[in-house]
Amino acid sequence: MSENKNFKLKLKFIDQSRGELSILSERKLIASEAFSFNRDLDQLLLLTLDKLLLKNTMSLISFKTYQIMGRVSRCSLSYQIAQAVLSGLK
């Protein structure tokens, strides 16, 4: 792929125990990976991200923005964990 910093990393919570990480360029989907979690959301986010980066020969500097969305409250522990993990990537 490229080290061009025009990519977006999007985390979508499908429900309270499933999520999907996606890499987008503008509005075009480059790659995505779904996962299920219980108490290991932080580890699964990092493992899934690593898998996507390796598969698409990208690095963290490729991302311009990060987004969290889906069926989870901003007050929930899952959202806060996801926000902490993605904020740590910047």
C-alpha positions in Angstrom: 0.0 0.0 0.0 1.4 3.4 0.8 2.6 5.6 3.6 0.3 8.3 2.3 -1.5 9.9 5.3 -5.0 9.9 3.7 -6.4 6.9 5.4 -9.1 6.6 8.1 -9.3 3.9 10.7 -12.9 3.3 11.7 -14.1 1.1 14.6 -17.8 0.2 14.4 -19.5 -1.5 17.3 -22.0 -3.9 15.8 -23.5 -4.7 19.2 -22.3 -5.1 22.8 -19.9 -7.9 22.0 -19.0 -7.6 18.3 -17.0 -5.0 16.4 -15.4 -4.3 13.0 -12.2 -2.4 12.2 -12.1 -0.8 8.8 -9.5 1.1 6.8 -10.9 3.7 4.4 -9.4 5.9 1.8 -11.7 8.9 1.4 -15.0 7.0 1.4 -13.7 3.8 -0.3 -13.3 0.7 1.9 -9.8 -0.7 1.7 -10.0 -3.5 4.2 -12.0 -4.6 7.2 -11.9 -7.3 9.9 -14.8 -8.3 12.2 -14.2 -9.6 15.8 -16.0 -10.7 18.8 -15.0 -9.6 22.3 -15.8 -10.3 25.9 -13.4 -8.8 28.4 -10.5 -8.5 26.0 -11.5 -5.6 23.8 -8.2 -3.8 24.2 -6.1 -6.8 23.1 -8.5 -7.7 20.3 -8.4 -4.2 18.9 -4.6 -4.2 18.8 -4.4 -7.7 17.3 -7.0 -6.9 14.7 -5.3 -3.7 13.8 -2.0 -5.4 13.5 -3.5 -8.0 11.2 -5.0 -5.3 9.0 -1.8 -3.4 8.8 0.3 -6.5 7.9 -2.2 -7.6 5.3 -2.2 -4.2 3.6 1.5 -3.3 4.1 0.6 -0.2 6.1 1.8 1.4 9.3 0.2 3.7 11.9 1.5 6.8 10.2 -0.8 6.0 7.3 -3.9 7.2 9.3 -5.0 10.7 9.2 -8.2 10.2 11.3 -9.8 7.7 13.7 -13.5 7.2 14.2 -15.6 5.2 16.7 -19.2 4.6 15.9 -22.0 2.1 16.3 -24.4 0.6 18.8 -22.6 1.5 22.0 -23.0 4.4 24.4 -20.2 6.9 24.8 -20.4 6.3 28.5 -19.9 2.6 28.2 -16.6 0.9 29.2 -16.2 -0.5 25.7 -16.3 2.9 24.1 -13.9 4.3 26.7 -11.5 1.4 26.1 -11.7 1.9 22.3 -11.1 5.6 22.7 -8.1 5.0 24.9 -6.6 2.5 22.4 -7.2 4.6 19.3 -6.0 7.8 21.1 -2.8 6.0 22.0 -2.1 5.3 18.3 -1.8 9.0 17.3 
